[in-house]
Amino acid sequence: MGVLYSIVPIDKQVADYLHKIGASVPDWENVSRNPTPQELRTICGRMTDMKVDFLASPNHAWQIMFEGLNDPEHEPWTLLNVHKFNGDESLPHSIWFEKGWPSLIVRIVHALTAICGPLVIFPDTGCRPLIVKADDDAEQLFAAWEHARGLPWR
């Protein structure tokens, strides 16, 4: 069984929770939002070191599978899910990751923050969430994240 990672824009409710747990909350007013599937496609197009497959089904399931190019068994991989895809790729949708390498998830979310504003990664393990901003260094964020302790950055 793997970890599920919810990716959440910062709104008042999320900001209040983050303050409550003692996290430093970035300025998010009117700039933090979910990505559109079109924006996800743009980010995927920039990931030239990954094999990226888009998976869609008639019931509007929309997923992206990320795998290493050379040795998928030993390279970073993850599955990104678009929650309740409504058929319109130009509208923001919530997303979550189903299993995979936390380093790759941080890398993808970091790329999205340049478009969507600050985002928060909530692992379903109960570990502290990770706040990701565009001006952060993704590798340093990953190294400091409790959830990723001892895991390699690749």
ZIRA-V606215 format. One record per backbone hydrogen bond with DSSP energy under -0.5 kcal/mol. CO is the residue of the C=O (numbers start at 1). NH is the residue of the N-H. If there is no record, write none. Layout:
# ZIRA-V606215
co={CO	CO}
nh={NH	NH}
This chain:
# ZIRA-V606215
co={3	4	4	5	6	6	7	8	9	11	12	13	14	15	16	17	18	19	23	24	28	28	31	35	36	37	38	39	40	41	42	43	43	44	46	47	49	50	51	53	55	57	61	62	63	64	64	65	66	67	71	71	76	77	78	79	80	81	81	82	82	87	88	89	91	94	95	96	97	97	98	99	100	101	101	102	103	104	105	106	107	108	109	110	111	112	112	113	116	118	119	120	120	121	121	122	123	129	130	132	133	136	137	138	139	140	141	142	145	146	148	152}
nh={99	6	124	97	8	122	95	120	11	15	16	17	18	19	20	21	23	22	25	26	31	32	33	93	40	41	42	43	44	45	46	46	47	47	48	50	69	52	67	65	63	60	57	82	55	66	80	53	78	51	74	75	68	101	66	98	64	83	96	62	85	89	91	38	37	83	7	81	5	99	79	79	102	104	105	106	107	108	109	110	111	112	113	114	114	115	116	117	33	10	132	8	122	123	130	6	126	131	121	119	136	138	141	142	143	144	145	145	148	149	151	154}
